[in-house]
Each structure stands twice: as structure tokens, then as C-alpha cells.
Amino acid sequence: MGLREEKKQRTREDIAETAWTLFADRGFDRVTVAQVADAARVSEATVFNYFPTKEDLFFHRLDQYGHDLVEAVADRGPGESVLAAFRNLLLAPRGLVGQLDSGDPRALERLRTVNRVIAGSAALQAREQVSVTRIAEALAERLVAATPGTAADRLTARVVAHTLMAVHRSLVLLVRGAVLAGDVPPGLGAEVARRGADAFALLERGLADYGAGGTAG
């Protein structure tokens, strides 16, 4: 990465971090892009050059993480399945949940803040769904590119990509529910990893027998 690209990356991160601090303090809907620009000491036009919408400011980390998931699958080693590559990155200890298990005292408060802000904004909840869909579609496109063929292959790639992202989404909601309810057990990250491993194991076995022993409803 050249010096110019490094400077642009630093500017992007500075703007996003400034925005996140304002959102955490005031709530997403009470902060304007002009206020973000002023606090970051850049022009409003500069903010929009990096982040086309205010929602993009909040979700830049999720979007970057989605890119990392797609790349992890695309760069998987010989003989490694798509599911394994996706699972290995998703369940690796990282982010705020990983920091929480490592004993970082600020991690829980940041988790609470992030999830409180999302829960308090319909716009952010809608944008979150958009992010998940975009990541799944990007993953599907990479899978199609790796295995070119018929339209049926594209359908299969989409099923796989959206199913994998559903595990990611379910784990996010698991953490969010615990955090907002004030019910965060010790070792939350380890618990999330265990539940995630169970979900991926279910996918590996297939869904043919799922629910067959129970009743509907």
C-alpha cells in the first residue's frame, strides 16, 4: 500500500471512529453527517466520499468483516471446504466478543453501546439486513466464479452463501439478546463459538432429519 492509500485509509478510519463515538453518546438518529464532519475536522463532502450514507459510517466494520469472510472462502486451501473456511474465520476469537473473553473491561460496555444503538434505530436495523444480504451475494458471486456452469450452479451458490450467513446472523442475534437483557455469562465468546460449531455441524450433516422427531408449531 502506497503512502497516499495509507493516508486515505487513516482518514477513513478516523471518520468512522469519530462517527461511532458520536452515535454512542447521542444515538444514531440524533447525529448528522455535518456534525461528524465537524468533529473529524474534515468537510461534509469528504465524509460522503468515503461513506455514501450515514448508515455506512456505522456499519463499516461489519462490511469489512464481510469482505474478510468472502476472501477467507475464496483463498481457502486445497481440499478445504467452503463451510470449513467460513467457519474457521467466523468462530475465531476476535472483535468485541473475543476481547470480552480476554478480560478487556471496556469490551462489554462497547458491546452494550453498539447493540443499544442498533436496537434504537429502525434505519440501522434495516441497513444491517442490507449488509448481510450484500455479503451473502458477494460470497455467492465468488463461488460461482470458482465453479462456472449453469444457472442451477448459481442457485446452489446462493443457497450455500445465504445459509452460511444465516449462521453468522444467528450468532449476532444471540449476543445481542444476551447483552440487551443484561444476561452476559462469563466466557460468552466460548459459548458463541460452541453454539456456532453446533450450527455448522448441523449444516454438515444436512437438514433432512431436522425436526422429524418433533411436532410442527
C-alpha positions as CSV (number, residue, x, y, z in Angstrom):
1,M,0.0,0.0,0.0
2,G,1.4,3.4,-1.0
3,L,1.6,6.5,1.2
4,R,-1.4,8.0,-0.5
5,E,-3.5,4.9,0.1
6,E,-2.3,4.7,3.7
7,K,-3.4,8.3,4.3
8,K,-6.8,7.6,2.8
9,Q,-7.2,4.6,5.0
10,R,-6.3,6.5,8.1
11,T,-8.8,9.3,7.1
12,R,-11.5,6.7,6.6
13,E,-10.8,5.1,10.0
14,D,-10.7,8.4,11.8
15,I,-14.0,9.5,10.3
16,A,-15.6,6.2,11.2
17,E,-14.3,6.2,14.7
18,T,-15.4,9.8,15.3
19,A,-18.9,8.9,14.0
20,W,-19.1,5.9,16.2
21,T,-18.3,7.9,19.3
22,L,-21.0,10.5,18.4
23,F,-23.5,7.7,17.8
24,A,-22.7,6.1,21.1
25,D,-23.0,9.3,23.0
26,R,-26.2,10.8,21.3
27,G,-27.9,7.9,19.5
28,F,-27.7,7.3,15.7
29,D,-30.7,9.3,14.7
30,R,-29.6,12.4,16.6
31,V,-26.3,12.8,14.9
32,T,-25.9,14.4,11.4
33,V,-23.2,13.9,8.9
34,A,-22.3,17.5,9.2
35,Q,-21.7,17.0,12.9
36,V,-19.5,14.0,12.1
37,A,-17.5,16.0,9.6
38,D,-17.0,18.9,12.1
39,A,-15.8,16.5,14.9
40,A,-13.5,14.7,12.5
41,R,-12.2,18.1,11.1
42,V,-13.0,17.3,7.5
43,S,-15.6,18.6,5.1
44,E,-19.0,17.0,4.8
45,A,-18.1,16.2,1.1
46,T,-15.1,14.3,2.4
47,V,-17.3,12.2,4.6
48,F,-19.6,11.3,1.7
49,N,-16.5,10.5,-0.4
50,Y,-15.7,7.7,2.0
51,F,-19.2,6.8,3.2
52,P,-22.1,7.3,0.8
53,T,-24.7,7.2,3.6
54,K,-24.8,7.8,7.3
55,E,-25.6,4.1,7.9
56,D,-22.4,3.2,6.1
57,L,-20.5,5.1,8.8
58,F,-21.9,2.9,11.5
59,F,-21.5,-0.5,9.7
60,H,-18.1,-0.1,8.1
61,R,-16.7,-2.7,10.4
62,L,-19.4,-5.2,9.6
63,D,-18.9,-4.5,5.9
64,Q,-15.1,-5.1,6.3
65,Y,-15.7,-8.2,8.2
66,G,-18.0,-9.5,5.5
67,H,-15.2,-8.8,3.0
68,D,-12.8,-10.8,5.2
69,L,-15.3,-13.7,5.2
70,V,-15.6,-13.7,1.4
71,E,-11.9,-13.6,1.0
72,A,-11.3,-16.4,3.5
73,V,-13.6,-18.6,1.4
74,A,-12.0,-17.5,-1.9
75,D,-8.5,-18.1,-0.6
76,R,-9.1,-21.4,1.1
77,G,-6.5,-24.1,0.8
78,P,-6.7,-27.2,-1.4
79,G,-9.2,-29.7,-0.1
80,E,-10.7,-27.2,2.4
81,S,-14.5,-26.9,2.1
82,V,-16.3,-23.6,1.7
83,L,-18.1,-24.4,5.0
84,A,-14.8,-25.0,6.9
85,A,-13.1,-21.9,5.6
86,F,-16.1,-19.7,6.5
87,R,-16.5,-21.4,9.9
88,N,-12.8,-21.1,10.8
89,L,-12.8,-17.3,10.4
90,L,-16.3,-16.8,11.9
91,L,-15.6,-18.7,15.1
92,A,-12.0,-17.4,15.6
93,P,-11.8,-15.3,18.7
94,R,-11.8,-11.7,17.5
95,G,-13.8,-8.5,17.8
96,L,-15.6,-7.3,21.0
97,V,-16.8,-10.7,22.0
98,G,-13.2,-12.0,21.8
99,Q,-11.9,-9.0,23.8
100,L,-14.6,-9.7,26.4
101,D,-13.3,-13.2,27.0
102,S,-9.7,-12.0,27.1
103,G,-10.7,-9.7,30.1
104,D,-10.9,-6.3,28.4
105,P,-13.1,-4.3,30.8
106,R,-14.2,-1.9,28.0
107,A,-15.4,-4.6,25.7
108,L,-18.7,-5.3,27.5
109,E,-19.6,-1.6,27.6
110,R,-18.8,-1.2,23.9
111,L,-20.9,-4.3,23.1
112,R,-23.8,-2.8,25.1
113,T,-23.4,0.5,23.3
114,V,-23.3,-0.9,19.8
115,N,-26.3,-3.2,20.3
116,R,-28.3,-0.5,22.2
117,V,-27.7,2.0,19.3
118,I,-28.8,-0.6,16.7
119,A,-31.9,-1.6,18.7
120,G,-32.9,2.0,19.0
121,S,-32.8,2.8,15.3
122,A,-35.0,1.3,12.6
123,A,-32.7,2.7,10.0
124,L,-29.7,0.8,11.4
125,Q,-31.7,-2.4,11.7
126,A,-32.7,-2.1,8.0
127,R,-29.1,-1.3,7.0
128,E,-27.8,-4.3,9.0
129,Q,-30.0,-6.6,6.9
130,V,-28.7,-4.9,3.7
131,S,-25.2,-5.6,4.8
132,V,-25.9,-9.3,5.5
133,T,-27.5,-9.7,2.1
134,R,-24.7,-7.9,0.3
135,I,-22.1,-10.1,1.9
136,A,-24.1,-13.2,1.0
137,E,-24.4,-12.1,-2.6
138,A,-20.7,-11.3,-2.8
139,L,-19.9,-14.7,-1.5
140,A,-22.3,-16.3,-3.9
141,E,-20.6,-14.5,-6.8
142,R,-17.2,-15.7,-5.8
143,L,-18.5,-19.3,-5.5
144,V,-20.0,-19.0,-9.0
145,A,-16.8,-17.6,-10.4
146,A,-14.9,-20.5,-9.0
147,T,-17.3,-23.1,-10.4
148,P,-18.7,-21.7,-13.6
149,G,-21.6,-23.6,-15.1
150,T,-25.4,-23.4,-15.4
151,A,-28.0,-21.3,-13.7
152,A,-28.5,-24.2,-11.3
153,D,-24.9,-23.7,-10.1
154,R,-25.8,-20.0,-9.3
155,L,-28.8,-21.1,-7.3
156,T,-26.8,-23.6,-5.4
157,A,-24.1,-20.9,-4.7
158,R,-26.7,-18.5,-3.4
159,V,-28.3,-21.2,-1.1
160,V,-24.8,-22.0,0.3
161,A,-23.8,-18.4,0.8
162,H,-27.1,-17.3,2.4
163,T,-27.2,-20.3,4.6
164,L,-23.6,-19.6,5.9
165,M,-24.5,-16.0,6.5
166,A,-27.6,-17.2,8.4
167,V,-25.3,-18.8,11.0
168,H,-23.4,-15.5,11.3
169,R,-26.6,-13.6,11.7
170,S,-28.0,-16.0,14.3
171,L,-24.8,-15.7,16.4
172,V,-25.1,-11.9,16.2
173,L,-28.6,-12.0,17.5
174,L,-27.6,-14.5,20.2
175,V,-25.1,-12.0,21.5
176,R,-27.4,-9.0,21.1
177,G,-30.2,-10.7,23.1
178,A,-27.8,-11.5,25.9
179,V,-26.3,-8.1,26.0
180,L,-29.6,-6.2,25.9
181,A,-31.1,-8.4,28.6
182,G,-28.1,-7.9,30.8
183,D,-27.5,-11.6,30.8
184,V,-23.9,-11.9,29.7
185,P,-22.3,-15.1,31.1
186,P,-18.6,-15.5,31.8
187,G,-17.0,-16.9,28.7
188,L,-19.6,-15.5,26.3
189,G,-17.2,-15.8,23.4
190,A,-16.5,-19.5,24.1
191,E,-20.3,-20.1,24.3
192,V,-20.9,-18.4,21.0
193,A,-18.1,-20.5,19.4
194,R,-19.7,-23.7,20.8
195,R,-23.1,-22.8,19.6
196,G,-21.7,-21.8,16.2
197,A,-19.9,-25.1,15.9
198,D,-23.1,-26.9,16.6
199,A,-24.8,-24.9,13.9
200,F,-22.1,-25.7,11.4
201,A,-22.2,-29.4,12.4
202,L,-25.9,-29.4,11.6
203,L,-25.3,-28.0,8.2
204,E,-22.6,-30.6,7.6
205,R,-25.0,-33.4,8.5
206,G,-27.8,-31.9,6.4
207,L,-31.3,-30.9,7.3
208,A,-33.2,-34.0,6.2
209,D,-33.8,-35.3,9.7
210,Y,-34.1,-31.9,11.4
211,G,-37.4,-31.7,13.3
212,A,-38.5,-35.1,12.1
213,G,-38.9,-36.4,15.7
214,G,-40.9,-33.4,16.9
215,T,-44.2,-31.8,16.0
216,A,-44.9,-28.7,14.0
217,G,-45.7,-25.4,15.7
